[in-house]
Amino acid sequence: MARLTFLKALKELLGVFHTDCGDESLQIFVGSEGDNLPLMEMGTCRLEAFHQWDCVLVADLQTQENQWQRQKQQQFLEKLESKGFHFKMIKDQKKVFFGIRADSGIFDLYRTLLMKPEDPGPRSKLNNMNSIPATTRIRIVSFVVNSKMKPGDTFEDLVKHGVFETMFPLHEGEKDLKKKWARWRNMFRKQPIDDIRNYFGEKVALYFAWLGWYTYMLVPAAVVGLIIFLSGFALFDSSQISKEICQAEDIFMCPLGDNSRRYQRLSELCTFAKLTHLFDNDGTVLFAIFMALWATVFLEIWKRQRARVVLHWDLYGWDEEEEEMALELINYPDCKLRTHHHSYLSSTIILILSLLMICFMIGMAHVLVVYRVLAAALFSSLLEQQVTTVVVVTGAVVHYVIIVIMTKVNKYVALKLCNFEDPRTFSERESKFTVKFFILQFFAHFSSLIYIAFILGRINGHPGKSTRLAGLWKLEECHLSGCMMDLFIQMAIIMGLKQTLSNCVEYLRPLLVHKWRLMRAYKHGHESKDPELEEWQRNYRMNPVNTFSLFDEFMEMMIQYGFTTIFVAAFPLAPLLALFSNLVEIRLDAIKMVRLQRRLVPRKAKDIGTWLQVLETIGVLAVIANGMVIAFTSEFIPRVVYKYRYGPCGQNRNFTEDCLKGYVNHSLSVFYTKDLQDHSRMEGQENVTVCRYRDYRNDQGYNFSEQFWFILAIRLAFVILFEHVALCIKLIAAWFVPDVPQSVKNKVLEEKYRILREKMCFNSRSTDV
């Protein structure tokens, strides 16, 4: 009785949607207990009034001559036809095109299962079945076409066997987006997020909404970073440290490489000392704390923006898991529910394989170390004066090349690990893949920077007793002006290449490929006089897209966000570079998606998914990394310690001159040249009895001095203090700015109240009757 009541109610509800075909377009079957009851049977009496094709399948013309391939095509199309699809076949000189259109009954069932309106309008449009959004049609059709028809017979399998070549939805109605959005001249105009959503779906629209908000929030960060950087120019010539370095004519630095044949005067580093002060000054600490606060405020306000957008799209209560189950039922009414599962054995294997891959990434960083050591030995005989700078620059370029190569390797490995884990749904698969791929990419991009920031120059020993690679080559030293210069150059080159070269390749490659495909088609005379075939050919000649098309854009932005926040203390211009890059990136992606690429299959979403957790993780890592950069890489802590303990102000509170007077001499250790093995081969060696090097060691025995251990203790204390203060500021900011605006909460509350009142009134009327 309960089943009959449910089916009767369902039939009454669906009857609203099938007024033009009567009862023949939808049949509800009622059987005995235990029977398999199909949800519905698609009729073909009612076709769409318009001739819109939801997607197009393409096959090579030669498949029509191969009996096996032709039979497979026919079986696949017949299976689609049995599900309520209609198709039309058109041939040209080389290809066969199959236009696919779904019967409206499929979308009726979709609405019925979810009991939610699909169009962008208010809930009052539920009964208006003539306004099925194109994004909904494409999404459902794509899901059914790509689902398993029977074991081993997915569309992907047919593509591998050459039965079909590809499938794509058509670009239709994109002229408005081309005019308002996909133009370079519209770089500073507001994005039409609602129009993007109506054409590409919510997933793409949320990506551009997030990217637009990220770009907007970069403005204050870029301004503050630029002020910090330019403030160094105000002290360019007046800095006490720079003055002492520029005037140190009688101080000789110990040679860095084995092939050095002269003792370099400290005064020769005058220019580098002034440049280092541009980003290694007291404002660096304040900027690092500001960026920690900025990252938190950015994410919290984005959550508020997302809540407003999702409510506007009527997706606040939408459930992705329910959506995927509904699509499974539409494709196959008797499908079995895939439950959640967890295997400790699989998790252990994946963890071990992931750790091995991370170790491989760290090994690639060691390859870079080996290159820098060998390059230093090679260039030292050619460019004795600027060998360190040349090694740093070329090392950064090599690191960028390694990143490009390892990105492809990491994607392949992450995909294989994800397949081994066998996620339950596509969304779960995407989430797991995101986590694995990002972790591998993080180590590929940042392992070299971690080495430069915290390892370079710290395990080298001292002049006369240097640590050597394989007992032959001396390990690389930091630049004589400090390791911050090395980190700054590395960051500047990698970010510069990624923001310029990568963007150029990202735009020029699809543009040139698209032009080449058009020229090739024009040369062979493949133009058709049939307007429908001509439109299908136009879409086919665009650049293909895949599952990773939007994913790659997100990953690119996550890595950029990491560069903008994690080592920003060493490179305060990172937000400014990111701002300029994003202004270009938004229009570049828009032009690619609308003008150069085939239409993406729309995806429904109400947030950016796992990427939000990635952003929050980067924010925490940024606090830790910047605290350690300030403590261990920059000269901030040694300057403060000298100022208040060892310097003239620490010894005499009435000292009226600069408190950093004498800091340079204090920060350089003494080494007697007689203990240097190659002293006799050095130029002017008879006039140099001692040379200096950057460290805190005793004159006798060259052991670490008392100042070294005291400064190390202060460094560790600063890291702990900085991280706790920055994390507290982040937590307070997250508490102070609610994730969801009160206006959104009130609208949701009012909607729930309205629905309950309507149910109450309906129940009262039913009782009265």
ZAMARGU-4260 file (C-alpha; in steps of 0.2 Angstrom, whole numbers, plus 5000, padded with zeros to 4 digits):
<rodrens>
0) 5000/5000/5000 | 5014/5012/5004 | 5022/5008/4987 | 5006/5012/4978 | 5004/5028/4987
5) 5021/5033/4983 | 5020/5029/4964 | 5003/5038/4963 | 5010/5053/4971 | 5025/5052/4959
10) 5014/5050/4944 | 5003/5065/4949 | 5019/5075/4951 | 5026/5070/4934 | 5009/5072/4926
15) 5012/5091/4927 | 5027/5089/4916 | 5019/5078/4902 | 5003/5087/4898 | 5006/5087/4879
20) 5008/5068/4877 | 4995/5062/4889 | 4999/5046/4899 | 5009/5038/4884 | 5025/5047/4887
25) 5028/5040/4905 | 5022/5024/4911 | 5023/5018/4929 | 5024/5000/4932 | 5017/4992/4948
30) 5021/4974/4951 | 5021/4961/4965 | 5033/4962/4980 | 5051/4958/4975 | 5049/4963/4956
35) 5061/4975/4948 | 5051/4990/4945 | 5059/5002/4932 | 5057/5020/4937 | 5050/5026/4920
40) 5050/5022/4902 | 5055/5035/4890 | 5043/5038/4876 | 5047/5046/4859 | 5030/5055/4856
45) 5036/5072/4862 | 5052/5079/4855 | 5059/5096/4858 | 5052/5110/4848 | 5070/5117/4845
50) 5084/5107/4836 | 5098/5109/4849 | 5110/5095/4849 | 5117/5092/4867 | 5133/5085/4861
55) 5142/5078/4845 | 5152/5062/4843 | 5165/5061/4830 | 5173/5046/4822 | 5185/5043/4807
60) 5176/5040/4791 | 5186/5024/4789 | 5177/5016/4803 | 5162/5015/4792 | 5172/5002/4781
65) 5178/4992/4796 | 5164/4980/4800 | 5169/4978/4819 | 5170/4996/4822 | 5154/5000/4813
70) 5145/4987/4823 | 5152/4994/4839 | 5146/5011/4834 | 5128/5005/4830 | 5127/4995/4846
75) 5132/5011/4856 | 5120/5022/4847 | 5106/5009/4849 | 5109/5008/4868 | 5108/5027/4869
80) 5092/5027/4859 | 5084/5014/4871 | 5088/5027/4885 | 5078/5040/4876 | 5091/5049/4865
85) 5090/5054/4847 | 5104/5056/4835 | 5108/5062/4818 | 5123/5056/4807 | 5132/5068/4795
90) 5148/5064/4785 | 5161/5075/4777 | 5177/5070/4768 | 5186/5063/4783 | 5175/5062/4798
95) 5158/5056/4803 | 5148/5067/4815 | 5134/5060/4826 | 5123/5074/4834 | 5116/5068/4851
100) 5100/5075/4859 | 5091/5068/4874 | 5072/5067/4876 | 5065/5079/4888 | 5058/5064/4899
105) 5076/5062/4905 | 5076/5079/4912 | 5059/5077/4920 | 5065/5062/4929 | 5081/5072/4935
110) 5070/5086/4942 | 5058/5073/4950 | 5072/5064/4959 | 5080/5080/4966 | 5064/5089/4969
115) 5074/5105/4966 | 5072/5118/4952 | 5087/5117/4940 | 5085/5134/4931 | 5093/5150/4938
120) 5076/5157/4942 | 5066/5156/4958 | 5057/5141/4964 | 5041/5147/4957 | 5048/5141/4940
125) 5047/5123/4945 | 5033/5119/4933 | 5040/5128/4918 | 5048/5114/4909 | 5051/5123/4893
130) 5067/5132/4901 | 5079/5118/4904 | 5096/5126/4905 | 5109/5120/4892 | 5121/5117/4906
135) 5110/5104/4914 | 5106/5095/4897 | 5125/5094/4893 | 5130/5088/4910 | 5117/5074/4911
140) 5120/5069/4893 | 5139/5068/4895 | 5136/5058/4911 | 5125/5045/4902 | 5136/5044/4887
145) 5152/5042/4897 | 5144/5029/4909 | 5146/5010/4907 | 5134/5003/4895 | 5140/4985/4899
150) 5157/4979/4906 | 5171/4985/4895 | 5160/4996/4884 | 5162/5013/4890 | 5164/5028/4878
155) 5182/5029/4884 | 5185/5011/4879 | 5177/5014/4862 | 5189/5029/4859 | 5204/5018/4864
160) 5199/5005/4851 | 5196/5019/4837 | 5177/5017/4836 | 5175/5035/4841 | 5187/5049/4841
165) 5180/5062/4853 | 5164/5069/4861 | 5161/5087/4864 | 5146/5099/4868 | 5143/5113/4855
170) 5148/5131/4858 | 5131/5140/4855 | 5126/5157/4861 | 5143/5162/4866 | 5143/5179/4857
175) 5138/5189/4872 | 5153/5182/4882 | 5165/5185/4868 | 5159/5203/4868 | 5158/5207/4887
180) 5172/5195/4894 | 5184/5186/4882 | 5193/5201/4876 | 5209/5209/4881 | 5201/5226/4881
185) 5190/5221/4895 | 5204/5217/4907 | 5198/5230/4920 | 5180/5226/4918 | 5169/5216/4930
190) 5167/5198/4926 | 5149/5193/4921 | 5149/5178/4933 | 5130/5174/4931 | 5133/5173/4912
195) 5148/5162/4914 | 5138/5151/4926 | 5124/5150/4913 | 5136/5145/4899 | 5150/5135/4908
200) 5141/5129/4924 | 5144/5133/4942 | 5161/5125/4943 | 5169/5136/4930 | 5160/5151/4937
205) 5166/5148/4954 | 5184/5147/4948 | 5183/5164/4940 | 5173/5171/4955 | 5187/5165/4966
210) 5201/5171/4954 | 5193/5188/4953 | 5192/5190/4971 | 5210/5184/4974 | 5216/5197/4961
215) 5206/5211/4970 | 5213/5206/4987 | 5231/5206/4980 | 5230/5225/4978 | 5233/5229/4996
220) 5246/5216/4998 | 5255/5222/4982 | 5254/5240/4989 | 5261/5236/5006 | 5275/5224/4998
225) 5280/5238/4986 | 5281/5251/5001 | 5292/5239/5011 | 5303/5236/4996 | 5304/5255/4991
230) 5307/5260/5009 | 5324/5251/5007 | 5328/5265/4994 | 5326/5278/5007 | 5340/5270/5017
235) 5350/5265/5001 | 5365/5276/5005 | 5361/5280/5024 | 5361/5262/5030 | 5375/5259/5043
240) 5378/5242/5037 | 5379/5247/5019 | 5391/5261/5024 | 5403/5250/5033 | 5403/5237/5019
245) 5407/5251/5006 | 5421/5258/5017 | 5429/5242/5021 | 5444/5243/5010 | 5455/5234/5023
250) 5444/5219/5025 | 5447/5204/5014 | 5435/5190/5012 | 5440/5172/5011 | 5439/5163/4994
255) 5423/5154/4991 | 5428/5142/4977 | 5443/5131/4975 | 5448/5140/4959 | 5448/5157/4967
260) 5465/5165/4966 | 5462/5182/4975 | 5456/5188/4991 | 5441/5199/4988 | 5439/5216/4997
265) 5423/5218/5007 | 5420/5235/4999 | 5418/5226/4982 | 5401/5220/4988 | 5395/5238/4991
270) 5381/5237/4978 | 5375/5220/4983 | 5374/5225/5001 | 5363/5240/4996 | 5352/5229/4986
275) 5350/5216/5000 | 5344/5230/5011 | 5329/5233/5000 | 5321/5217/5006 | 5331/5212/5021
280) 5326/5226/5033 | 5316/5229/5049 | 5300/5231/5039 | 5301/5213/5033 | 5294/5206/5050
285) 5279/5218/5049 | 5276/5213/5031 | 5277/5194/5035 | 5264/5196/5049 | 5253/5207/5038
290) 5253/5193/5025 | 5248/5180/5038 | 5233/5191/5042 | 5230/5195/5024 | 5229/5176/5019
295) 5216/5173/5033 | 5205/5188/5029 | 5206/5184/5010 | 5199/5166/5014 | 5186/5172/5026
300) 5179/5185/5015 | 5179/5173/5000 | 5169/5161/5010 | 5156/5175/5013 | 5157/5180/4994
305) 5154/5161/4990 | 5139/5160/5002 | 5131/5175/4993 | 5134/5168/4976 | 5128/5151/4980
310) 5112/5158/4988 | 5109/5169/4972 | 5110/5153/4962 | 5098/5143/4973 | 5111/5130/4977
315) 5113/5133/4996 | 5105/5117/5000 | 5111/5107/4985 | 5120/5091/4989 | 5134/5084/4977
320) 5132/5066/4983 | 5113/5066/4980 | 5116/5074/4962 | 5128/5060/4957 | 5116/5046/4964
325) 5102/5054/4954 | 5112/5054/4938 | 5117/5035/4941 | 5098/5031/4943 | 5094/5041/4927
330) 5107/5031/4918 | 5103/5014/4925 | 5087/5013/4937 | 5093/4996/4944 | 5111/5002/4948
335) 5118/4996/4965 | 5123/5009/4978 | 5141/5011/4980 | 5144/5013/4999 | 5159/5021/5008
340) 5173/5009/5011 | 5191/5010/5019 | 5205/4998/5017 | 5220/5000/5029 | 5231/4990/5018
345) 5227/5001/5003 | 5230/5017/5013 | 5247/5010/5019 | 5252/5006/5002 | 5247/5023/4995
350) 5256/5031/5010 | 5272/5022/5007 | 5271/5025/4988 | 5268/5044/4991 | 5282/5045/5004
355) 5294/5037/4991 | 5288/5049/4978 | 5291/5064/4990 | 5309/5057/4993 | 5311/5057/4975
360) 5306/5075/4974 | 5319/5079/4988 | 5331/5069/4978 | 5328/5080/4963 | 5332/5095/4974
365) 5349/5086/4978 | 5352/5085/4959 | 5350/5103/4959 | 5363/5105/4973 | 5375/5094/4963
370) 5373/5105/4948 | 5376/5121/4958 | 5392/5113/4965 | 5398/5108/4948 | 5393/5124/4940
375) 5402/5134/4953 | 5418/5123/4950 | 5416/5126/4931 | 5412/5145/4931 | 5425/5149/4944
380) 5439/5148/4931 | 5429/5159/4919 | 5419/5171/4930 | 5429/5173/4945 | 5421/5189/4951
385) 5402/5185/4949 | 5403/5166/4950 | 5390/5165/4964 | 5377/5176/4955 | 5379/5166/4939
390) 5377/5149/4948 | 5361/5156/4957 | 5354/5162/4941 | 5357/5146/4930 | 5352/5135/4945
395) 5335/5144/4945 | 5333/5141/4927 | 5337/5123/4929 | 5325/5122/4943 | 5311/5129/4932
400) 5315/5116/4919 | 5314/5102/4932 | 5297/5109/4938 | 5290/5108/4920 | 5296/5090/4918
405) 5291/5084/4935 | 5273/5092/4934 | 5269/5079/4920 | 5277/5065/4931 | 5268/5070/4946
410) 5251/5070/4937 | 5254/5053/4931 | 5259/5046/4948 | 5245/5055/4957 | 5232/5048/4944
415) 5239/5030/4946 | 5238/5031/4965 | 5220/5038/4964 | 5215/5023/4952 | 5223/5011/4965
420) 5212/5018/4979 | 5196/5016/4968 | 5186/5031/4974 | 5167/5029/4976 | 5162/5044/4965
425) 5169/5056/4953 | 5169/5070/4966 | 5178/5059/4979 | 5190/5054/4965 | 5194/5072/4961
430) 5196/5077/4979 | 5209/5063/4982 | 5218/5067/4966 | 5219/5085/4971 | 5227/5081/4988
435) 5240/5069/4980 | 5245/5080/4965 | 5246/5096/4976 | 5258/5087/4989 | 5269/5081/4975
440) 5269/5098/4966 | 5273/5107/4982 | 5289/5097/4984 | 5293/5099/4966 | 5291/5118/4967
445) 5298/5122/4984 | 5311/5110/4988 | 5325/5120/4980 | 5319/5136/4990 | 5319/5126/5006
450) 5336/5121/5003 | 5342/5139/4999 | 5333/5146/5014 | 5338/5134/5027 | 5352/5123/5022
455) 5363/5132/5009 | 5379/5138/5017 | 5376/5130/5034 | 5384/5113/5032 | 5400/5119/5023
460) 5412/5120/5038 | 5424/5134/5037 | 5439/5139/5026 | 5453/5127/5027 | 5441/5113/5032
465) 5426/5113/5020 | 5413/5099/5017 | 5415/5092/5000 | 5404/5082/4988 | 5411/5065/4985
470) 5427/5071/4993 | 5431/5082/4978 | 5420/5097/4976 | 5417/5110/4989 | 5399/5113/4993
475) 5391/5129/4987 | 5392/5144/4999 | 5379/5158/5001 | 5382/5175/4992 | 5395/5185/5001
480) 5381/5198/5005 | 5370/5184/5013 | 5358/5170/5009 | 5343/5182/5007 | 5351/5187/4991
485) 5351/5169/4984 | 5333/5166/4990 | 5328/5183/4982 | 5336/5179/4965 | 5328/5161/4965
490) 5311/5168/4969 | 5312/5182/4956 | 5317/5170/4942 | 5305/5156/4946 | 5290/5168/4948
495) 5296/5178/4933 | 5297/5163/4922 | 5281/5155/4928 | 5271/5171/4926 | 5278/5176/4909
500) 5284/5161/4900 | 5271/5150/4906 | 5257/5162/4902 | 5264/5165/4884 | 5265/5146/4881
505) 5247/5144/4889 | 5240/5157/4876 | 5251/5155/4861 | 5251/5136/4860 | 5231/5134/4859
510) 5231/5149/4848 | 5244/5143/4835 | 5236/5125/4835 | 5219/5132/4832 | 5225/5143/4818
515) 5235/5128/4811 | 5219/5117/4811 | 5209/5130/4802 | 5222/5132/4789 | 5224/5114/4786
520) 5205/5112/4784 | 5204/5127/4772 | 5219/5120/4762 | 5210/5103/4760 | 5193/5111/4756
525) 5184/5103/4770 | 5172/5118/4771 | 5153/5112/4771 | 5138/5121/4764 | 5127/5113/4776
530) 5126/5126/4791 | 5123/5112/4804 | 5139/5102/4798 | 5149/5118/4797 | 5145/5122/4815
535) 5150/5105/4820 | 5166/5106/4810 | 5170/5123/4818 | 5168/5116/4836 | 5179/5100/4831
540) 5193/5111/4825 | 5195/5120/4841 | 5207/5113/4854 | 5201/5098/4864 | 5198/5099/4882
545) 5199/5085/4895 | 5195/5082/4914 | 5210/5091/4919 | 5207/5107/4909 | 5200/5117/4924
550) 5210/5107/4937 | 5226/5113/4929 | 5220/5131/4930 | 5216/5129/4949 | 5233/5120/4952
555) 5242/5134/4943 | 5234/5147/4955 | 5237/5137/4970 | 5256/5136/4966 | 5256/5155/4963
560) 5247/5158/4979 | 5261/5147/4988 | 5274/5158/4980 | 5265/5174/4985 | 5263/5169/5004
565) 5276/5156/5009 | 5292/5165/5006 | 5286/5182/5004 | 5297/5188/5018 | 5312/5186/5006
570) 5303/5193/4991 | 5290/5206/4995 | 5287/5210/4977 | 5278/5193/4975 | 5260/5200/4977
575) 5264/5213/4964 | 5270/5201/4951 | 5255/5189/4955 | 5243/5204/4953 | 5249/5208/4936
580) 5249/5190/4931 | 5231/5187/4937 | 5225/5202/4927 | 5232/5193/4912 | 5227/5176/4917
585) 5208/5180/4919 | 5207/5186/4901 | 5219/5173/4895 | 5208/5159/4902 | 5192/5167/4896
590) 5199/5169/4878 | 5205/5151/4878 | 5188/5144/4885 | 5177/5154/4873 | 5187/5157/4857
595) 5200/5143/4856 | 5194/5128/4865 | 5179/5116/4864 | 5166/5119/4876 | 5169/5112/4894
600) 5156/5100/4900 | 5147/5110/4914 | 5149/5104/4932 | 5138/5109/4946 | 5146/5114/4962
605) 5143/5126/4977 | 5161/5129/4982 | 5179/5126/4976 | 5180/5110/4985 | 5196/5103/4991
610) 5205/5118/4985 | 5199/5128/5000 | 5208/5116/5012 | 5223/5118/5001 | 5223/5137/5003
615) 5221/5135/5022 | 5236/5123/5022 | 5246/5135/5012 | 5242/5149/5025 | 5248/5139/5039
620) 5264/5134/5030 | 5267/5152/5026 | 5267/5157/5044 | 5280/5144/5048 | 5291/5147/5033
625) 5291/5166/5035 | 5295/5165/5053 | 5310/5153/5049 | 5316/5164/5035 | 5316/5179/5046
630) 5325/5170/5060 | 5338/5159/5050 | 5340/5167/5033 | 5339/5185/5036 | 5350/5196/5046
635) 5336/5202/5057 | 5340/5192/5073 | 5359/5195/5072 | 5356/5214/5070 | 5344/5215/5085
640) 5355/5204/5096 | 5370/5215/5092 | 5360/5231/5094 | 5354/5227/5112 | 5368/5215/5118
645) 5385/5216/5109 | 5384/5233/5101 | 5388/5251/5108 | 5370/5254/5113 | 5370/5238/5123
650) 5387/5242/5132 | 5383/5261/5134 | 5365/5267/5135 | 5370/5285/5132 | 5378/5281/5115
655) 5371/5294/5103 | 5377/5286/5086 | 5369/5272/5076 | 5367/5257/5087 | 5373/5245/5073
660) 5390/5254/5072 | 5403/5240/5071 | 5390/5226/5066 | 5399/5221/5050 | 5416/5218/5059
665) 5407/5209/5073 | 5397/5197/5061 | 5413/5191/5052 | 5424/5178/5059 | 5443/5178/5057
670) 5453/5165/5048 | 5472/5165/5047 | 5477/5163/5029 | 5492/5152/5035 | 5480/5138/5038
675) 5473/5139/5020 | 5480/5126/5009 | 5481/5136/4993 | 5487/5152/5002 | 5503/5152/4992
680) 5494/5153/4975 | 5483/5168/4980 | 5487/5184/4972 | 5494/5197/4984 | 5495/5184/4998
685) 5510/5192/5006 | 5500/5207/5011 | 5485/5196/5018 | 5487/5187/5035 | 5469/5185/5039
690) 5453/5184/5029 | 5435/5185/5035 | 5420/5174/5032 | 5401/5175/5037 | 5399/5165/5053
695) 5401/5166/5072 | 5417/5156/5076 | 5432/5158/5087 | 5449/5163/5081 | 5457/5148/5088
700) 5451/5131/5083 | 5437/5139/5073 | 5424/5131/5084 | 5407/5140/5086 | 5408/5155/5097
705) 5397/5160/5112 | 5388/5172/5101 | 5383/5158/5089 | 5374/5148/5102 | 5366/5164/5110
710) 5360/5170/5093 | 5354/5152/5089 | 5343/5152/5105 | 5336/5169/5100 | 5332/5162/5083
715) 5322/5147/5090 | 5313/5158/5102 | 5308/5170/5089 | 5302/5157/5077 | 5291/5150/5092
720) 5285/5168/5096 | 5282/5173/5078 | 5272/5158/5074 | 5261/5159/5089 | 5257/5177/5087
725) 5254/5175/5068 | 5243/5160/5071 | 5233/5169/5085 | 5230/5183/5073 | 5224/5171/5060
730) 5212/5163/5073 | 5206/5179/5079 | 5203/5186/5061 | 5194/5169/5057 | 5183/5171/5072
735) 5180/5190/5069 | 5174/5187/5051 | 5160/5174/5050 | 5160/5162/5035 | 5142/5166/5031
740) 5134/5183/5031 | 5119/5185/5043 | 5109/5191/5028 | 5112/5174/5019 | 5108/5165/5035
745) 5092/5175/5037 | 5086/5171/5019 | 5089/5153/5021 | 5079/5154/5038 | 5065/5163/5030
750) 5064/5150/5015 | 5063/5136/5028 | 5050/5145/5037 | 5040/5148/5022 | 5041/5130/5016
755) 5035/5124/5034 | 5020/5136/5033 | 5015/5130/5016 | 5016/5112/5022 | 5006/5117/5038
760) 4992/5126/5027 | 4992/5111/5015 | 4989/5099/5030 | 4975/5110/5037 | 4966/5110/5020
765) 4968/5091/5018 | 4961/5089/5036 | 4946/5100/5032 | 4942/5090/5016
</rodrens>
